[in-house]
Amino acid sequence: MIEGAATAEAPPLLVACLCAEWCNVCAEYRSRFEQVQANITAEHPQAQFVWLDIEDEADLLHPLDVDDFPTLLIAVGAAPRFFGPLTPQAQTLERLVRSVAQDTSAPALANPDVFAAVARIRAEHLAD
């Protein structure tokens, strides 16, 4: 995990895309997600991006419901800052991620299930 190196400057930024393998929109969106990942990590090395299939990772995401694709979960440290569907455009994602990365003091979402999902995603997918 890059968390140890990043915490001196900024808390680690988590950007998780929740999609489904059968979803054509998700299939087309994945390359855009990866493009934004490259752009953001060049400027914010503490950023951690992960692509999650909601069916393969159902236990990890339970009890969260994902009804629309793509759905994004963005957190600063342990605190979720955004959870919801997003239009599948690279510019929209990049603008949202940059906004969250620049304002790390914004209030966290109040949903304890989203907090728990952030912790599970970090433990399962971003730990060394």
C-alpha positions as CSV (number, residue, x, y, z in Angstrom):
1,M,0.0,0.0,0.0
2,I,1.3,3.5,-0.8
3,E,-0.6,4.9,2.2
4,G,2.5,5.2,4.4
5,A,4.4,7.4,1.9
6,A,1.4,9.6,1.2
7,T,0.1,10.4,4.6
8,A,2.8,13.0,5.3
9,E,1.4,15.2,2.5
10,A,-2.2,14.2,2.0
11,P,-4.5,11.4,3.1
12,P,-4.8,8.6,0.6
13,L,-7.5,9.1,-2.0
14,L,-9.6,6.1,-2.9
15,V,-11.5,6.1,-6.2
16,A,-13.5,2.9,-6.7
17,C,-15.6,2.2,-9.7
18,L,-18.4,-0.2,-9.1
19,C,-19.5,-1.9,-12.3
20,A,-20.6,-5.2,-13.7
21,E,-18.9,-7.4,-16.3
22,W,-22.2,-7.8,-18.3
23,C,-22.7,-4.0,-18.5
24,N,-21.8,-2.6,-21.9
25,V,-21.6,0.9,-20.5
26,C,-19.0,-0.3,-17.9
27,A,-17.0,-2.1,-20.6
28,E,-16.8,1.2,-22.6
29,Y,-16.1,3.2,-19.5
30,R,-13.2,1.2,-18.2
31,S,-10.6,2.7,-20.6
32,R,-11.8,6.2,-19.6
33,F,-11.5,5.3,-15.9
34,E,-7.9,4.1,-16.6
35,Q,-7.2,7.4,-18.5
36,V,-8.4,9.4,-15.6
37,Q,-6.3,7.2,-13.2
38,A,-3.2,8.0,-15.1
39,N,-3.9,11.7,-15.2
40,I,-4.7,11.9,-11.5
41,T,-2.0,9.7,-10.1
42,A,0.6,11.8,-12.0
43,E,-0.4,14.8,-9.9
44,H,-1.7,13.0,-6.8
45,P,0.5,10.0,-6.1
46,Q,-1.6,9.2,-3.0
47,A,-4.6,8.4,-5.2
48,Q,-5.6,4.7,-5.4
49,F,-7.9,3.5,-8.1
50,V,-9.7,0.2,-8.1
51,W,-12.2,-1.4,-10.5
52,L,-14.7,-3.6,-8.7
53,D,-17.3,-6.0,-10.3
54,I,-20.4,-5.8,-8.1
55,E,-21.2,-9.4,-8.6
56,D,-17.7,-10.8,-8.0
57,E,-17.3,-8.5,-5.0
58,A,-20.9,-8.8,-3.6
59,D,-19.7,-9.8,-0.1
60,L,-17.2,-6.9,0.0
61,L,-19.9,-4.3,-1.0
62,H,-22.8,-5.7,1.1
63,P,-25.2,-4.1,2.1
64,L,-24.6,-1.3,-0.5
65,D,-27.0,-1.3,-3.5
66,V,-25.7,-0.4,-6.9
67,D,-28.5,0.2,-9.3
68,D,-26.9,2.4,-12.0
69,F,-23.6,2.2,-13.8
70,P,-21.0,3.4,-13.4
71,T,-21.2,4.0,-9.6
72,L,-18.3,5.7,-8.0
73,L,-17.1,5.6,-4.4
74,I,-14.5,8.2,-3.5
75,A,-12.9,8.5,-0.1
76,V,-10.2,10.6,1.5
77,G,-8.5,8.4,4.1
78,A,-11.3,6.4,5.8
79,A,-13.9,9.1,5.1
80,P,-16.2,8.6,2.1
81,R,-16.9,11.8,0.2
82,F,-18.9,10.6,-2.8
83,F,-21.0,7.5,-3.5
84,G,-23.4,7.4,-6.4
85,P,-23.8,7.0,-10.1
86,L,-21.9,9.2,-12.5
87,T,-22.3,9.9,-16.2
88,P,-19.8,7.8,-18.1
89,Q,-17.5,10.6,-19.3
90,A,-13.9,10.9,-18.4
91,Q,-14.1,14.7,-17.9
92,T,-16.9,14.3,-15.4
93,L,-14.9,11.7,-13.4
94,E,-11.7,13.7,-13.6
95,R,-13.5,16.9,-12.4
96,L,-15.1,15.1,-9.5
97,V,-11.9,13.4,-8.4
98,R,-9.9,16.6,-8.6
99,S,-12.5,18.4,-6.6
100,V,-12.4,15.8,-3.8
101,A,-8.6,15.7,-3.9
102,Q,-8.3,19.5,-3.5
103,D,-10.8,19.8,-0.7
104,T,-9.8,17.0,1.8
105,S,-11.5,18.8,4.6
106,A,-15.0,18.5,3.1
107,P,-17.4,16.6,5.4
108,A,-17.7,12.8,5.0
109,L,-20.9,11.1,4.0
110,A,-22.9,10.0,7.0
111,N,-23.8,6.5,5.9
112,P,-22.0,4.0,8.1
113,D,-22.4,1.3,5.4
114,V,-20.3,3.4,3.0
115,F,-17.7,4.0,5.7
116,A,-17.5,0.2,6.3
117,A,-17.2,-0.5,2.5
118,V,-14.3,2.0,2.2
119,A,-12.5,0.1,5.0
120,R,-13.1,-3.3,3.4
121,I,-12.0,-2.1,-0.1
122,R,-8.8,-0.7,1.3
123,A,-8.1,-3.9,3.3
124,E,-9.0,-6.3,0.5
125,H,-7.6,-4.5,-2.6
126,L,-5.0,-2.0,-1.5
127,A,-3.1,-3.7,1.4
128,D,0.4,-5.0,0.6
